[in-house]
Amino acid sequence: MSALDPVVFRQIPVIRQIILDETWLEAERRGCFVRADDRVVRENVCRVVLRIGAQLRETSQRAVADGPAKIPHSTLPEAA
């Protein structure tokens, strides 16, 4: 895997959201503030990523393979 793997970059926002969600859920369970680097939060994030990892990778690979959305020339704004 290259350090600049575009598939990994596609996965980062999803993993960030998982961290936010698990942090919020753990705070709700405990009834107090919980940091994102809490041991229980990390364990839960790992479980979620392990459970969905293959699907996340496949989805990201397809998105990268499809490439960026192509905008037809006629819909581009005119240059000033």
C-alpha positions as CSV (number, residue, x, y, z in Angstrom):
1,M,0.0,0.0,0.0
2,S,1.4,3.4,-1.0
3,A,1.5,6.2,1.5
4,L,-0.7,8.1,-0.9
5,D,-3.3,5.4,-1.4
6,P,-6.5,7.1,-2.7
7,V,-8.6,4.3,-1.3
8,V,-7.4,5.0,2.2
9,F,-8.1,8.7,1.8
10,R,-11.7,7.8,0.8
11,Q,-12.1,5.7,4.0
12,I,-10.8,8.4,6.4
13,P,-14.1,10.4,6.7
14,V,-16.1,7.3,7.4
15,I,-13.7,6.2,10.1
16,R,-13.8,9.7,11.6
17,Q,-17.6,9.5,11.7
18,I,-17.4,6.1,13.4
19,I,-15.1,7.6,16.1
20,L,-17.5,10.5,16.6
21,D,-20.5,8.1,16.8
22,E,-18.8,5.7,19.2
23,T,-17.6,8.5,21.4
24,W,-21.1,9.9,21.6
25,L,-22.6,6.5,22.3
26,E,-20.2,5.8,25.1
27,A,-20.9,9.2,26.6
28,E,-24.6,8.4,26.5
29,R,-24.0,5.1,28.2
30,R,-21.9,6.6,31.0
31,G,-23.9,9.9,31.3
32,C,-20.7,12.0,31.1
33,F,-18.1,13.4,28.8
34,V,-15.9,10.7,27.1
35,R,-12.8,11.5,25.1
36,A,-12.3,9.9,21.6
37,D,-9.1,8.2,22.8
38,D,-10.9,6.4,25.7
39,R,-10.0,2.7,25.8
40,V,-13.7,1.6,25.4
41,V,-14.2,3.9,22.5
42,R,-11.1,2.7,20.8
43,E,-12.2,-1.0,21.3
44,N,-15.7,-0.2,19.9
45,V,-14.2,1.7,16.9
46,C,-11.9,-1.3,16.2
47,R,-14.9,-3.7,16.3
48,V,-16.9,-1.6,13.9
49,V,-14.0,-1.1,11.5
50,L,-13.2,-4.9,11.5
51,R,-16.9,-5.7,10.9
52,I,-17.4,-3.3,8.0
53,G,-13.8,-3.1,6.8
54,A,-14.1,-5.3,3.7
55,Q,-17.2,-3.6,2.5
56,L,-15.7,-0.1,3.2
57,R,-12.6,-1.1,1.2
58,E,-14.7,-2.4,-1.8
59,T,-16.9,0.7,-1.8
60,S,-13.8,3.0,-1.7
61,Q,-12.1,1.0,-4.4
62,R,-15.1,1.3,-6.7
63,A,-15.4,5.0,-6.1
64,V,-11.7,5.5,-6.9
65,A,-12.0,3.3,-10.0
66,D,-15.0,5.4,-11.2
67,G,-12.8,8.4,-10.9
68,P,-13.9,12.0,-10.3
69,A,-17.3,13.0,-11.6
70,K,-17.0,14.3,-15.1
71,I,-18.7,17.7,-15.9
72,P,-19.7,18.2,-19.5
73,H,-18.0,21.1,-21.1
74,S,-21.3,22.8,-21.9
75,T,-22.2,23.1,-18.1
76,L,-18.9,24.8,-17.1
77,P,-19.2,28.5,-16.3
78,E,-17.8,30.9,-18.9
79,A,-14.4,32.4,-18.2
80,A,-14.4,36.1,-17.4
